Amino acid sequence: MGKHKVVVVGGGFGGLQLVHGLDGADVEITLIDRRNHHLFQPLLYQVATTVLATSEIAWPIRRLYRDRKEVTTLLNEVVGVDRGTKTVTLRSGQSVPYDTLVLATGARHAYFGRDEWEDVAPGLKTLEDATTIRRRVLLAFEQAESAVKTSELDALLTFVIIGAGPTGVELAGMIAELANAILPPEFRKIDTTRTRVLLVEAGPRVLPTFSEDLSAYAKASLEKLGVEVRLGQPVTAISEEGVTIGDSFVACRTVIWAAGVQASPAAKWLDVPADRAGRAIVKSDLTIEGDENVFVIGDTALVMQDDGKPVPGIAPAAKQQGAYVAKVIRSRLGGKAAPGPFRYRHQGSLATIGKRAAVIDFGRIKLKGGLAWWIWGLAHIYFLIGTRSRLAVAWSWLWIYLSGQHSARLITQKETLKSER
């Protein structure tokens, strides 16, 4: 009859945790991803802001499973699922059979019906996004050095980040530090400390998922770095010339989107109900209604908690779901009773503001400032894959802390800002 075939779509936190949890099980695993690497997304903003190199936060998937002979990795893209024949269809035309299917395909940025904004205001979900943002940020300073008109200089030295969740806060803080502490000695014609960084949030406060006192601290810390925080003001238009915030226009050449996400089309592949963000609605065991052989996890799934709130779309949640599904599959293969319904264990929320301050919300325990920054750093280093990556990131951070210099400031493509867009 052959071994039980498990097909995992997505090499993110949830997918890899699932594969890890099935180590030693009597299964054949096919792991499918559009990219050949696993990405540590929590540090992606540091690639975008010249702190880390791409190789420090990404690892080839094949290398991770070179000693797991039961794991086959396919670099391809899923375009459909046939639950009748129990196959997934790849863009290459190939069909891959499964006994158990796990969709962990993640999410992309959502522009709330204004998809034309994406070319002008890139989001931050992939390495390509990060290098695009890094290139635009660095090119803005380079072009400012050659600007003749004051109006053009001001626009080039204005950076607008839309969305004040953790990604937006972290980007704003790091760009402000780059302009105020790293770049000033290197330019002759411009004063990079004149840079204007705007963080725009349609809601009433930054870091809305954190407690109000930590949110207020984050806002004050950003303003201390020189970031201009605009709350309760939605963006109504974005163009190559600038951004309209409410009724006011801000001339700028660099806009970054950190305001929302949209799930992958997994719910459409499966023809199951989804929420407004496109997340497939799953049962308490993370299977879809009417098919116990199909699991959906991570940012692709809407998983409700006992308090009626959805499980947040963060890395720890995806890893917990991947580990849970591995236990369910093992129990089925062993003829044992399935574990109880999935229960999300909140392990805390973390966000950094520049290189010496952070906020951490563990529920009853809340931390802010320098101590929180050190704990934030140690936690992220711990969850990186492999000793080499941990050492590389730790060394990069230590070098920046001691020298005040970012080491990943290469512009690797020659396009000007306008030709990019």
N, C-alpha and C positions, 0 to 999 in steps of 0.2 A: 504493500500500500504506500510506502514511502513516508518520509517524515512530514510532520505538520508544517505547512507553508505559511509563514508570517511575512506579510508585505508591509513595510513601514515607509510612508511617504513624508519626507522632511527630516533633515539632519540637524535640527535645532536641539534645544535643551530637552524637550519632551521625547523626541524620537531617539536621541542618543541614550537617555536614561532608560528607556524601554529596552533597547538593544542590550544595554549593560545588565539590566535585570533578568534577561533571558539567557545569560551566560551559563552554559552547562545544561540547558534544557534540550530536550529531544526535538529540535525544530530546525528548519531551514529558513533563514532570514534574508529577505531582499530589501535593501535600503536604497530608496530612490530620492535623489535631490537634483535640483537644477544647477547647483554649484558643487564644486569638488571639495568644499571645506565647511567645517563647522565654525561658526562665528560666535564669539563672546560679546553679544550685543551690549551689555551694560557699559562696556568701555569703548563703544564705537565713537562716541562723541570726542574721545581723546585722540583718535586718529584724525577726525575732522578738524581738530584745533591744534594739530602739529605736536602733540605730546608723545604719542606712540606711533610706531610703524605698523603697517597692516599685518606683518608676519608675527607680531607679538600677541595678537588677539584672535588669530584664525589658524586652524590646523587641518591638513588634508584628511578627509574622512577615511580614505583607504589606509593611510598610515595608522589611524586609530584602531583599525580592525585587521591589521595584517596577520595577527596570530589567531584570529577567530575564523577558522576554515568554514564554519557554517554560515558566515555572513558574506553575501554578495552585494557589492555596491554598484549602482547604475547611475551614471551621470546623464540624466534625462529629465523630461518634464511630463507630469501626468496631465492629461487633457480630459479624461473621463473615467467613470467607473460603471461597470455592468454588474449589478448585484445578482442578476439572474444566472449568468455564467461564472460569477465570482472571478472577474478579471479586472485589471486596471489597464487603460489604454495610454500609451506614451505618445509623445509628439512624433517620435520616429516611426510610428505605425505599429510597433511591437505591442503585444498583449502579454501581461504578466499575471499568471493565475495565483490565487490566494485561498487559504482556508480561513485565515484571520487577517483583516485589513485594519491598519491603524493610520489615520490621517493626522499628521502633525505639521501642517503646511504653513502655519504662521499667518502673518498679516502684513499689509502694506499701508502707507499713509493714505488718509482719506481727505479729500478737499471739499466735502460737503456740496457736491454737485458742480464744483468749479474746477474740473480737471485740467482746464487750460492754464491754471496757475502752476502746475507741476514743473514746467520747463524753467519758469522764472524763480520759483521757490521750492527747491528740492527738499525732500524729507530725509530722514536718517534711519534706514533699516538695513542697508547692505554696505559692504566695503566700497562698492562703486559709488554709493551715495556719499560716504565719508570722504573719499578722495576728490569727488566733485566739489563738495563744500570746502574742503581744505584748499583746493586750487583757486576757487573763487575768492576766498578770504585773502589768500596771499597775493593774488593778482590785483585785488582792489588796492592794497598798499603799494604794490609796484607801479600801478598806473597813476596813483595819487602823486607819486614822486615826480612824474612827468606832466602832471596836469598844469594847464595854463590859466584856465578860468577858475575863479573862486567857487562858483556854483558847482562846477564839475568836481573840484576837490572835496567840497563838503559832501556831495552825494557819494563819492567813492569812500569816504571815511565814515559813512553811516551804515550801520548793520542792523537789520530788523529781524528778530526771532519771534515767530508767531506761535504762541502756546507756552504756558508757564508751568507745565508739569516737570518732572525730573529732567527730561532731556533738554527742554527749553532753558531751564534754570542753569543747568550745567554748561550748556553751550554759551549762554550769555556771560556767565562768570569767566569762562576760559578765554573768550574773545576779548573781554575787557582787560584781563591780565596780560594777554598777548600784546595788546596795544599800549598798555601803560607801563609794563615792566620788562618785556622781552625785546621789543622792537626799537624803542627810542634811540639807542646808541648807533643803530645800523643805517639810519636814513639821514640825509643831509639837507634836503629841501623841505621836507614836511615834518611837522611835530605830531607823531603818532598818538600822543596823549590827548590830542584834540578829537580823537575818534569818539563817535557817538554810537552807543549800543542801546537799542530799544528792545525791551521784552514786552510783548503785547499779549494780553489775556482778556478774553471776552467775559470770563467769570469774575467774581469779587476778590479773589486772592490767588497768590502763587501757591504751588504745591497743594492743590485742593484736597488730596487724599491724606495729607498730614494733619496733625492737630493745629489749631489756630495759633498757638504760641510759637510752634516751630515754623509755621508759614510766615508769621510776622518777622521772626528772626531771619529767615531766608531773604525776605524782601529788604530788610534793613542791611543785610550783608551785601546784597547785590548793589544797593544804592551806594554803599561805602566804596565799592569797587568802581563806581561811576556809571553803573547801568541805570538807564531811565526805565522805570517800570510803569506801564500803563494798564490799569485794570478796568474792567467793565466797559471796554471799548472794542467791539468786534472789527475785524478787517473787512472792508467792503469791496476793495479792488486792489489788484496787484498787476503791475506792468513792469517793463524794463526800466521805466523812468522812476518808479517808486511805489509806495504803498499808501492807500487811503485808509486811515484809521478813524472810524466814525465818519465825521464830515471833514476831517483835516487831512491834507496830503503831505507826505514826508518823502522828499527826494532821496533815493538811495539806489545803490547798484547791487547790493547783496542782501537777499532775503532768504531765510531758512524756515522751513515749515516743521513745526513740532506740535501740531494742534489736534491731530486725530488719526485713527487707524481704521482700516477696512480689512476684514478677514479675507482669506483666499476663497476661491470659488468652490470649496469642498461641498458646501451645502447644495449647490446646484448640481454638482456631479452625482450626489446621492439622491437628489430630489426629495429633500427633507426640509421642514420648516427652519427658518433662520430669523435672527433678530435684525434690527436696523443696521447693525454693523456687519451683517453677513455671516455672523457666527452660527454654526449649526447647533440647534437645540438638542441636547443629549440627556439621557436618563441618568440616574444617580450612580450607575456603574460605568458611565461614560460611553455606553453604546447608543446607537440611534434607535428610535422607535421602530419596532418591527424587524430588527435584524441584529441578533446578538453577536454576529461575526464581524461587525464593523464598529470600531471605536474612533472617536474624534477627541483630540486633546489639544491643550495649549491655547494659543490665540485663535485657533480655528473653531473652538467650541464655546458655547454658552453653558456654563456649569453653575447652578444655583446653590448657594449655601443655606443652612438652616434658618438664617436670619432674613432670608429673602433677597440678599444681595448677591450679585454674580461674583464668582472667583476672579480676582484681578488678573489681567494679562501680563504677568511678570514671570521671570525665569524660574524662581522657586516653585511657583504654582505648576508650571509646565513639567518640571522635574518630578514633583510629587505625583502628577497624573501619569507620567510615563512609568514610574515605579509601581503605581497601583495597577495599571493595566498588565504589566509583566506578572504581577501576583495572580491576577485573574486568569491569565493564559496558563500559568503553571498549575493552578488549581484545577482547571478544566482538563489539562493533559493528564494529571494525576488522579482524576476521578474524585477529587475532594470538593468539599463545599466551598463555594466562592466566598471571598472576603466580603465584609459588609459594604455598604455604599461608600463612595469616595468622600473623604472628609479633608478639607483643606486646612492646613495648619499654618497660620500666619506667622512668619518668622521675623517680621519687622520690615519697615520701609526705610530706605536710605537714599540720600541725595547729597551731592557735594556742591559747594559754592566756591569756585576758585581752588587754589592749591593748599589752603590752610584752614578751611572751614567746611563743615558739613552738618547735616541734621539727620538724626536717626530716631525712628519712632518704633519702639518695641511694645507699644501698648501702655502698660503701666510705667515702663522706664522710657524716658525721653532724654536724648543727649544732643548737644549742639556745640559748635566751636571746634577748637583744635583737637580735643580728645575724640570727638565724633569723627573728625577727618582721619585720624590714625586708625580707628576701628573700621571705618569704611574701607580704607586702603587694605588693611589686613584681610578683611572679609573677601574683597575682590581677588586678591592674590591667592587666597586659599582655594577659591573655586575655579581658577584657571587650570587648564589641562597641561600636565607635564611640568617637570622640574625646570626645564629650559625656559619655558614661558614665564614661570613664576620669577625666576632669577632675572630675566630680561626686563620684565615690567618693574620689578622692585628696583633694579639698577636705574632704569629710566626715571622713575619717580625720585629716587635719591639724588640723582644728578641734577634734576630740575630744582629740587629743594635746596641743594647746596650752591649750585652755580647760577640759578635763575635762567637757564637756557633750555629751549626746546630743541630736540635733536631731529625731529621728523618734518623739516620745513622745505621739502623739495617740491617744486612745481614740475610735474612729470609730463605735461602736455602743453603745447604752445598756444592753444586757442586764446584769443582775447575774450573778455566777458561777453561782448556783443555777438561774436561769432559762435560762442558756446550756446547762446540762447536763440 
